[in-house]
Amino acid sequence: MLLTVDNLACRRGDLHVLTGLSLGLAAGRVLVLRGPNGSGKTTLLRTLAGLTPPVGGTITADPEAITYSGHADGLKAQLSVAENLEFWASVFGTLGIDAALAAFDLLGLRDRQAQNLSAGQKRRLGLARLLVSGRKIWLLDEPTVSLDAQNVQVFAGVIKSHLMTGGGAIIATHIDLGLADTDVLDISPFRAKSTDHNNPFLDEALA
Amino acid sequence: MIALLRRDMALTFRMGGGFGLSLAFFLIVVMFVPFGIGAESSTLSIIAPGVLWIGALLACLLSLDRIFQLDFEDGSLDLLATSPLPLEGVVAMKALAHWLTTGLPLTLAAPFFGFLLHLPQGAYLWTFLSLLAGTPALSFLGAFGAAITVGLKRGGLLLSLLVLPLYIPTLIFGAQTVTMIAKGQNNTTAFLILAAISLFTLAIVPFSAAMALRINLR
C-alpha cells in the first residue's frame, strides 16, 4: 500500500468536515473521490498532503512520496514556462524538464512567459510539475479544470504511464477521465454532523 | 534552496516596483527632512543618523508583504510546504532574498543620502556598517510579521502595525552606533548589541515564521 487512511476525521478551520473515513491506495491504482460541492474533497486532499493536521485517525504514508496539486497552479507570471518548471525540478532534486514538457505538449511554449499562457496552458504547466516532482503519490484536486477534451485525454495518458511505473493517484473530479480500472469513493456518507465539533470555546458555550 | 533564492530575486527584478521602489522612497523621506526642518547644516547633522535609520526602516517596510503574500495567492506556498524543502529553509531564503533586494541596496545608498543631510565627517563609514549589521534584522522580523498576516485580505497595514514595534530595538542601537561616533564617543557596545539583535532574529525567525505559516495554511 502506498497510502492507508484509517478512521480519519478532518476539519477546515473550525468546521468538522469529514469523520470516520478509511481508504487505501495501492501502487498502480487510481482512487477517484466523488461528492457534491462542499462535501470535503479538497479538505481531505489537503489533510492527506499534510497541509492540515487531522483531528483524529491515522494516515500511513511516506510524506516524502506525496505531491499535491490544488486549484491554483503555483505559477509565476513573470517567469517563462521552462523557468517555472526548472524551479520545481531543482526543488524536488530531479533532472530534466523536457520529458515533462513533452508529455503535456508544452515544448513549443517553453520560452513564453507564464502570464501570456491561456488558462488551459497554465493548467498543463501546473500538471507538468507532477512529473518533475518524481513522487509516487499524486493528490489531485480537480486537475482537469479548464482543459479541453483532447488535453483531458493527454492527461489520462500521463496518469496511465504514472501508474505503470508503480505510482498511484487520488483524484477529486466530477468528470470521467476514461481510465479503464479505477476505484471510486463517494465521500458524502462520511460528512461530519454539524454537532461534531472540537472547539473548546464552543463546547463551553453549549454545555 | 538556492533555486528559491534565485527565483525570488529574479521575480523582484522583473516585477517592477519592487527593487527601485524602496530606494526611491528612502530618497524621498530623506529629502523631505530639510524641507520640514530647514536647511541649517548644524541642525541637520545632529539628526542625520536617526533620519537615515528611520528612512531605511520605513523603506524596508514597503516590500514586506510581498515576501509570502504573492506565493500564498498563486498557490506556490502550498506547493512549497509539501515539497522536500523544510519550511524553515523557505522562510530563511525568502527573508534573505528580501534583504538582498531591499536591505542591501538601502545600506549601499545610505552614505550618499547622508550627504544630503550634512552627516558629520567620519560617520559615513559607520552609517554603512550599522545598516549592514542591522538591516538583516529588519528583513527577518518583517518575514515573521508577513508569515503571521499571510492570507489576510489587505494585511499590509496590519503587518506594519505588528512589525514596527519589533523594529524599535534595532532602530535604537542602529542610530546610537552612528550618533555616538558623530559625537566622538566609543560606539562598540551599541554596535555589538545591534549585531546581536540581528543574529538573534536570524536564528529564531525561520522557526517562528514557519510555525505561523503552517497554521495559516490549514
Interface residues (C-beta under 8 A of the other chain):
Chain A: R12 G13 R46 A49 G50 L51 T52 P53 E64 I66 T67 Y68 S69 G70 H71 A72 D73 G74 L75 K76 A77 Q78 L79 E83 E86 F87 W88 S90 V91 F92 G93 R129 S133
Chain B: I2 A3 L4 R7 A10 L11 R14 M15 E73 D74 G75 S76 D78 L79 L80 A81 T82 S83 P84 L85 L217 R218
